[in-house]
Amino acid sequence: MNNTIIQAHLFGKDSSAFWTGHDWNMAAEAGMKSVNLPYSGEYAFVATEMYWPINHMVAPVEQSLECAACHSRDGRLVNLGGIYLSGRDRSGLLDSLGFILILLSFSGVTIHALIRILKKSD
């Protein structure tokens, strides 16, 4: 097996995209074909580490924009397609599920706290 990094086909609606068909070999074959490189049919994984900054990858606070500058229906990212952007996009189902999850979380914490308070007073 050689040590060439493969170009995997990750996203798309076709079955060769990994996140659609969940087949690494098919995704690797399609990806390598798309960049006109040979694929041996063999692949392996290596341990990697990734570090993500916690600053939303925006400028320092003195230079940054308000959130709504990008996360709104008429914001800077209005023409960015293919992703769900909170604040800009709406989904009744997704919004309802999010609201229900918040209520369930709050209810769970409240019930847990009440049980602990009541148990402590026994």
DAQUI-V310868 format. One record per residue. PSI is psi in degrees with one decimal (999 if undefined). OMEGA is omega in radians with two decimals (999 if undefined). Layout:
[[PSI & OMEGA] [PSI & OMEGA]]
This chain:
[[130.8 & 3.12] [171.1 & -3.08] [44.5 & 3.11] [136.5 & 3.07] [130.7 & -3.13] [154.8 & 3.01] [102.9 & -3.13] [145.4 & 3.04] [105.1 & -3.00] [-45.9 & -3.00] [145.7 & 3.08] [169.0 & -3.12] [-9.7 & 3.13] [157.2 & -3.05] [-15.7 & 3.14] [-12.2 & 3.09] [133.1 & -3.06] [-45.7 & -3.07] [-1.9 & 3.02] [-52.8 & -3.07] [-14.7 & 3.14] [41.1 & 3.13] [104.6 & -3.08] [-41.4 & -3.10] [-45.1 & 3.12] [-41.0 & 3.14] [-39.0 & 3.12] [-43.2 & 3.13] [-46.2 & -3.14] [-40.5 & -3.14] [-44.7 & 3.14] [-35.6 & 3.09] [-38.2 & -3.10] [-23.4 & 3.12] [13.4 & 3.08] [44.2 & 3.08] [150.7 & -3.13] [150.8 & 3.09] [124.9 & -3.06] [-15.6 & -3.07] [1.1 & 3.13] [141.1 & 3.08] [158.8 & 3.09] [169.1 & -3.13] [149.7 & 3.07] [152.1 & 3.10] [131.9 & 3.13] [162.7 & 3.04] [143.1 & 3.14] [136.7 & 3.12] [128.4 & 3.13] [129.6 & 3.09] [149.2 & -3.11] [10.8 & -3.08] [19.5 & 3.10] [13.6 & 3.09] [40.4 & 3.05] [171.4 & -3.11] [166.7 & 3.04] [156.6 & -3.02] [-34.1 & -3.13] [-26.6 & -3.08] [-5.1 & -3.03] [161.2 & 3.11] [166.4 & 2.99] [153.5 & -3.12] [-42.4 & -3.08] [-15.6 & 3.11] [-30.9 & 3.10] [-39.4 & -3.05] [60.9 & 3.06] [163.9 & -3.09] [-24.6 & 3.11] [25.8 & -3.09] [-175.7 & -3.09] [-23.4 & -3.09] [22.8 & -3.08] [-32.8 & -3.09] [4.5 & 3.11] [109.9 & -3.07] [169.6 & 3.03] [-0.1 & 3.12] [156.8 & 3.02] [119.9 & -3.12] [115.2 & -3.11] [141.3 & -3.10] [-30.1 & 3.12] [-45.7 & -3.05] [151.9 & 3.13] [140.0 & 3.01] [113.3 & -3.13] [-43.9 & -3.14] [-48.7 & -3.12] [-41.9 & 3.10] [-42.6 & 3.12] [-44.3 & 3.11] [-41.5 & 3.11] [-43.3 & 3.12] [-42.6 & 3.12] [-42.0 & 3.11] [-39.4 & 3.09] [-45.4 & 3.12] [-43.7 & 3.12] [-41.5 & 3.11] [-47.3 & 3.12] [-42.5 & 3.12] [-43.1 & 3.13] [-44.9 & 3.13] [-42.6 & -3.13] [-47.2 & 3.13] [-43.4 & 3.12] [-45.8 & 3.13] [-43.9 & 3.14] [-42.7 & 3.11] [-43.5 & 3.14] [-40.4 & 3.12] [-45.1 & -3.13] [-38.4 & 3.12] [-34.7 & -3.12] [-31.7 & -3.10] [-8.3 & 3.11] [999 & 999]]
